[in-house]
């Protein structure tokens, strides 16, 4: 498979034309932690139709805790008790047979049961029920995630440091942060799906963080062996438009 071109990486940043969005979301107080793993190890975990995306030959798995705020369908208001919750995802970076870059999620922990069921049913995403806490109003965020189906906890404290420049195309920061397409897979039908989002580029800051416990990557099959992340940034967040899933047509030949 040919890796995405520079033009393809830039094209996905643009707002989808001729398609109405179906949902609004706000992603707030994000932490992006990335570890490097052998590309062949990541490739072995991916479904048919996806290839691990690399930056200068390097492949990454990321851990991203954040706040979901104001989640609502396009024509509905946000609802108290439903529209605001916590989420933590484990992800890697991939491209499909058409050369389109995006994100593949190994897990998305969430403390809103309805969101878990809707995402699993309609988006074919691996959401999990979790007991989570991240008190607001403090200098640093003390983020704790306990997945209910496994004896594993992720506990990270983080805060924003110095403001960083907007990632330049071709940089590692652009590769890791500027991702506007997700992929999901329905094993029952062996169908790969693609979904788009659109938002302004992440305002990014240096991350000041401490990892107390890290179980989420282990559950995804990746052992960090107590190694520190190779890349870490925070972002105050972005407002997001979400578009409907589409089937990814396979290339026959």
N, C-alpha and C positions, 0 to 999 in steps of 0.2 A: 504494500500500500504506500502511495505517495503521501508524505506529510502535508498538512495545510500550508498553502503559500502565505506570504505576508499579506496579500490582498484578501485572502479568505479570512485571515485572523482579524483584519480591520473591518471587513464587511459585516461580521456578526455583531459588531458593536452598534451598528445603525438600527434605528427603529424599524421593525417589520412594516413593509408597505402593503396596503390593501387588506390588512387583517385587523379586526377589532380585538382589543384585549378582553379577557374574560374575568380578570380579578385584579384587585389592588392589594399590595402588601408593603409594609415598611420593615426593613431589616436594620436593627439598631445595635450599637455597641458590640460590633463584631471583633473577634480575635481570629486571625489566620495564622495557624502554626503548620509548618510543612517539614516533613522528614524525607530524606532521599532513600529510595529502594531500587534494587536492580529492575530494569525495565522488563526483563523476562519473567520475574516473579509477579509483577503487576499484570502483565499480559495473560498469565495463566488464570487470573481471576475474572477475566472479562467475558461477556457473552459474545456469541457470533455476531460479526458485523462491526465490532469496535476494535480499535488498535490503540495501544497506549501512546500518548503524546509525550514528547520529550523536548527538553530545552538543552541544546548543546550536548545531547546524548544522555542527559540526566532525567530521571523519572521521579515523581513525587507523590506522596500520600499526605493529605491535609486533614487537619482537625479544626473545625470552625464552630465555636459556641457563639450564640447571639440571642437577641430578643426579637420575636415576631410581634409586630404591632399593627393594629388597624386592618386585619385581614378581612376582606369582604369581596363578594362577587361584584361585578361591575355596576349593577343596578340596585344594589342593596346597601344599607348603612352598616357600619360596624356595630357589633352587638357586645355589650359588657359580658364578661365571663366566657366568651367564645372567640373573640377576635384578637385577644392578646395572650401570648404564651411564650414559652422558652423552646429553643431548638438547638440541637448540637448535631453536626453532621461529620461523617468521615467520607472523604472523597478522593478521587484521582482525576487525571485529565486525559482525555481520549479524543479520537476523531473517527468519523464513520467512513464508509466506502466512497462517499462523495467528497471527502476531504474537509468536512465541516467539523471544526473543533468544538469541544464542549466538556461537560462535567459528568462523571459517573459516580453515583453515590453508593457506598457500601452500607451505610445506615444513616437514619435520621431519627434521633431520639427526640421525644416531644412530650410535654406534660398536658396536652389537650387531647382527650380521647376521641372527640369527633374529628379533629384534624387528622389523627392517625388513620382512622377508618376511611375518610374521604380520600386521602392521598393514596392509600393502598388500593382502594376500589377503582378510582377513576384515573389515577396517574401512574399506577403500577410501580410505586416507589417504596423502598424498604423502610417504612416508618415503624417505630417501636414505642410502646407506652413506657414512660419513665417518670420517676419521682425526681423533680428538679427544683433548684432554688438558686436565685441570683439577686439578692437584695439591692435595691437602688438607693440613691442618695448618699453614697459613700465615695471616697476618692478612688478606691479600687473596687473591682467587681469580683466577688467571691462566688464562683460559678461551680455548682455541684450537680452532677447527673448520675442517677442510679437507675439503670434499666431494670424494669420489673421482672423480665423473663430470665435474667442472668445475674449471677453474683459478681457484679463488676461495677466499679465506680470510676468516674472521671471527676477530678477536683482541681480546678485551676483558678488562681488569682491573677488578675491583670488590670492594667491601666494604660492610658495613652501617654506616650512620650513626645518627642519632637515631631512637628509636622513634616511630612515628606512631600517631595514634588510629585505631580501627577505622573504615573508610569508612562514611559516613552515606549512606543511600539518597538519590538525587538529586545526589550529588557526582560529580565527574569520577573520583575514585579508585574509587568504587563501580561506575561505568560500565565502567572498564577492568579491574578486578580480579575483581569478583563475577560470574563467568561459569561456569555449571554445565552448559552444553549445547554440544556440538560438532556441526558438520554436515560430511558428506562426500558425495562424488558419484561414481557409477559411470558413466563416459561410454559404456560399452558398452551399458548398459540405459537410459541417460538417467534414472537413478533417484537421487533425493536421499535421504540417510539422516540420522538424528539419533541422537545418543548422549548419555546423561546421566552426570554424575559428582556425587559429594557429598563435601563436606569442611567443616570449620569455616572461617570467614572467614580470609583470609590475615593473619597478623601482619605488619605492614609497617614498613619503616624507610626513612629517606632513603638514597639511593644515592650512594656515592662511587665514581666510575668514570672510566675512560679508554678511549676507543675507539682502538685502534691500527690495525686494519684492519676494514672492514665490507663484506663481499661478499655476504652472504645476502640483503639487501634488493634489491641490484642483480639478483641471479639471479631474484628474484620480479618484477622489472620496475619497481622503485621506486628512483629516484635521490635520495639525500639532499642531494647537492651540498655535502657537508661541513657541513650544518646540524646543530646539536646537537638531541638529542631534546627534545620539549616537556614530557615527563613521564618521571620515572625513580624507581623504588623497588626495594628488595630485600625478600625475605622468607626467613626461615629454613626455611619449608616447612610442608607439611600432609600428613596421611595421608588417602588417597583411596579411596573405593569407586567402582568403574566398573560401569556397567550396559550391557546388550546394545544393539546398534544396532537401530533400528526404521526402517521405511520412512516417509518423509514423504508423506502423501497430498496430491496436488495438488487445488487448489480449482478446479472447473470453472465456467465461467460466461461 
